[in-house]
Amino acid sequence: MRTLFFLILFVMPTAIFAAHTGVTKVRTQPELSDVALFVLACIGVWIVRRALRARFAARRSSPRKD
């Protein structure tokens, strides 16, 4: 319980107040996190499209049960 108290008292405010310094900078190019997010989104779209193509190809090749 004491550890939780110290965690809430010291660690949480430090993380909250250190998030932004208040000084803005001019963006001249995309940040590395922007590039990583774009790459992960492309990979996600590729995986979903591949899975859907396989699903519909399996549905077309199976005989109909009438």
N, C-alpha and C positions, 0 to 999 in steps of 0.2 A: 504494500500500500504506500509505503514511503517512497519507493522508486517511482510509482505512478505520479505521486505528487511532484517530485523533482522533474519528471519528464514534462508534465504539464506546465510547471512553473518556469523552467529554464529553456527547454528545447523548443517548445511550440512557439513562444513569442519571438525567439531568435529566427526561426524559419519564416515567420510571417513578416517581420519587420525588415528582413534582409532581402526580400523578394524584389524590391525596386529601389534604386537610389534617388529617383526623382529627376535625374539628368537624362535627357533624350539624346540619341545619337542619330546621325544621318545614315540611312540604309543605302548602301551603294550596290549591294548584291544580295541574293538570298542567303539566309543563314544555313548552316549545316543541318539544323533540325528541320527546316523547310524542305530541303532536298531529301532527307531521310523519310519524312512523312509522305512525300510524293512517290518515292520508290516503293514504300510499303503499300500505298494505295494501289499502285499499278500491279504489284504482286497479288494483292487481294482480288482485284478485278480479273486478273488472268486465271487465278485458281477457281473462282466462281464460274467463269465462262467455260473453262475446261470441264468442270463437274457437270454443268448443265448440258453441254454438248454430249458428254458420255451418257447422261440420263436419257436424253431424247433419242440418241442413237440406239440405245438398248430397247427403248419402247418401240421404235420402228421395226427393229429386226425380230422382235418376238411375235409369234403368230397370235392372231386374235382368237379369243375364246367366245364364240357365238353360240 
